[in-house]
């Protein structure tokens, strides 16, 4: 039974990792990121919901009187 030749495995794996790294760098470099991201205040983003205008009470089934 012939012996498996593993002499080229190292260079194959290293070249594959380098190629994947370069491809990832090229893919990431296509995106335009903002220079200084700033947080928007949450108060300006809040929109009033119709159910927040009135008070509602939620009854738990266990707190209701037995029927």
JOFENQUI-V491828 format. One record per residue. N is the residue number from 0. SS is DSSP state (H for helix, E for strand, L for the rest). D_FIRST is the distance of its C-alpha to the first C-alpha in Angstrom with 1 decimal. Layout:
n:N ss:SS d_first:D_FIRST
n:N ss:SS d_first:D_FIRST
//
This chain:
n:0 ss:L d_first:0.0
n:1 ss:L d_first:3.8
n:2 ss:L d_first:6.6
n:3 ss:L d_first:9.3
n:4 ss:L d_first:12.4
n:5 ss:L d_first:15.4
n:6 ss:L d_first:17.9
n:7 ss:L d_first:19.9
n:8 ss:H d_first:20.2
n:9 ss:H d_first:23.3
n:10 ss:H d_first:25.3
n:11 ss:H d_first:24.4
n:12 ss:H d_first:25.6
n:13 ss:H d_first:28.7
n:14 ss:H d_first:29.7
n:15 ss:H d_first:29.4
n:16 ss:H d_first:31.7
n:17 ss:H d_first:34.1
n:18 ss:H d_first:34.3
n:19 ss:H d_first:35.0
n:20 ss:H d_first:37.6
n:21 ss:H d_first:39.4
n:22 ss:H d_first:39.4
n:23 ss:H d_first:40.9
n:24 ss:H d_first:43.5
n:25 ss:H d_first:44.5
n:26 ss:H d_first:44.9
n:27 ss:H d_first:47.0
n:28 ss:H d_first:49.1
n:29 ss:L d_first:50.5
n:30 ss:L d_first:52.4
n:31 ss:L d_first:56.0
n:32 ss:L d_first:56.8
n:33 ss:L d_first:60.4
n:34 ss:L d_first:61.6
n:35 ss:L d_first:63.4
n:36 ss:L d_first:62.7
n:37 ss:L d_first:65.8
n:38 ss:L d_first:66.2
n:39 ss:L d_first:68.7
n:40 ss:L d_first:71.3
n:41 ss:H d_first:70.7
n:42 ss:H d_first:74.4
n:43 ss:H d_first:74.5
n:44 ss:H d_first:71.5
n:45 ss:L d_first:73.0
n:46 ss:L d_first:74.5
n:47 ss:L d_first:76.9
n:48 ss:L d_first:75.8
n:49 ss:H d_first:78.4
n:50 ss:H d_first:77.7
n:51 ss:H d_first:78.3
n:52 ss:L d_first:82.0
n:53 ss:L d_first:83.1
n:54 ss:L d_first:82.5
n:55 ss:L d_first:80.6
n:56 ss:L d_first:80.0
n:57 ss:L d_first:77.0
n:58 ss:L d_first:77.7
n:59 ss:L d_first:75.1
n:60 ss:L d_first:75.1
n:61 ss:L d_first:75.6
n:62 ss:L d_first:78.7
n:63 ss:L d_first:80.5
n:64 ss:L d_first:83.1
n:65 ss:L d_first:82.1
n:66 ss:L d_first:83.2
//
